[in-house]
């Protein structure tokens, strides 16, 4: 049995509503937000382990590294991401707010 999902009645009904569009947008944002945070922490742990190993082996010394520039850049990226999200959410009306919240929560859950 072949399931043609693109011609199903569910997809046709979702495409015509703002609830479906906000749900899909929020689900994708929540999913990728959770995946990117996980990936960021994995990369951070690997980099810190390599830095401590290099210090322990006396290959490089960790005396006075200045992480303020990196932290400022990360904060700037989060501000840009927040501005992008608020710009997209700003023109969503009350009827699609339920779809937005539900999509974000499900995206964070399954991400």
C-alpha positions as CSV (number, residue, x, y, z in Angstrom):
1,X,0.0,0.0,0.0
2,X,1.5,3.3,-1.1
3,X,0.8,6.3,1.1
4,X,0.8,9.5,-0.9
5,X,1.3,12.0,1.9
6,X,1.5,15.1,-0.3
7,X,-2.1,14.6,-1.6
8,X,-3.6,13.6,1.7
9,X,-6.5,15.6,3.2
10,X,-4.4,16.3,6.3
11,X,-1.7,18.2,4.4
12,X,-4.2,20.1,2.3
13,X,-6.0,21.3,5.5
14,X,-2.7,22.3,7.2
15,X,-1.5,24.3,4.2
16,X,-4.5,26.6,4.3
17,X,-4.4,27.5,7.9
18,X,-2.0,29.8,9.8
19,X,-2.0,27.3,12.7
20,X,-0.3,24.7,10.5
21,X,2.3,27.2,9.2
22,X,3.2,28.5,12.6
23,X,3.3,24.9,14.0
24,X,5.7,23.7,11.3
25,X,7.9,26.8,11.7
26,X,8.0,26.5,15.5
27,X,8.6,22.7,15.3
28,X,11.6,23.2,12.9
29,X,13.0,26.0,15.1
30,X,12.6,24.0,18.3
31,X,14.1,20.8,16.7
32,X,17.2,22.6,15.3
33,X,17.6,24.7,18.4
34,X,17.9,21.6,20.6
35,X,20.1,19.8,18.1
36,X,22.4,22.8,17.8
37,X,22.7,23.3,21.5
38,X,23.6,19.6,21.9
39,X,26.2,19.9,19.1
40,X,27.6,23.1,20.6
41,X,28.1,21.4,24.0
42,X,29.8,18.3,22.4
43,X,32.2,20.5,20.5
44,X,32.9,22.6,23.6
45,X,33.7,19.5,25.7
46,X,36.0,18.1,23.0
47,X,37.9,21.5,22.6
48,X,38.3,21.8,26.4
49,X,39.5,18.2,26.6
50,X,42.1,18.8,23.9
51,X,43.2,22.1,25.5
52,X,43.7,20.4,28.9
53,X,45.5,17.5,27.3
54,X,47.9,20.0,25.5
55,X,48.5,21.7,28.7
56,X,49.1,18.5,30.6
57,X,51.6,17.3,27.9
58,X,53.4,20.6,28.0
59,X,52.8,21.3,24.3
60,X,50.8,24.5,25.0
61,X,50.2,26.4,28.1
62,X,46.9,27.7,29.3
63,X,47.9,30.7,31.2
64,X,46.1,33.8,30.1
65,X,43.7,33.0,27.3
66,X,41.2,35.8,26.7
67,X,37.8,34.3,26.1
68,X,35.9,37.6,26.2
69,X,36.0,38.1,22.4
70,X,34.6,34.6,21.8
71,X,31.9,35.1,24.4
72,X,31.0,38.5,23.0
73,X,30.7,36.9,19.5
74,X,28.5,34.1,20.9
75,X,26.3,36.7,22.7
76,X,26.0,38.7,19.4
77,X,25.0,35.5,17.5
78,X,22.3,34.7,20.1
79,X,21.0,38.3,19.8
80,X,20.8,38.0,16.0
81,X,19.0,34.7,16.3
82,X,16.6,36.1,18.9
83,X,15.9,39.1,16.6
84,X,15.2,36.8,13.7
85,X,12.8,34.7,15.8
86,X,11.0,37.8,17.2
87,X,10.6,39.2,13.7
88,X,9.0,36.0,12.5
89,X,6.7,35.7,15.6
90,X,5.7,39.4,15.6
91,X,3.3,39.1,12.7
92,X,1.5,35.9,14.0
93,X,-2.0,36.5,15.3
94,X,-3.6,34.9,18.3
95,X,-5.3,32.1,16.4
96,X,-2.0,30.7,15.4
97,X,-0.3,31.1,18.8
98,X,-1.5,27.7,19.9
99,X,0.2,26.1,16.9
100,X,3.3,28.1,17.5
101,X,3.6,27.1,21.2
102,X,2.7,23.5,20.5
103,X,5.2,23.2,17.6
104,X,8.0,24.7,19.6
105,X,7.4,22.4,22.5
106,X,7.2,19.3,20.3
107,X,10.3,20.4,18.4
108,X,12.2,20.7,21.7
109,X,10.8,17.3,22.8
110,X,11.7,15.4,19.7
111,X,15.0,17.3,19.0
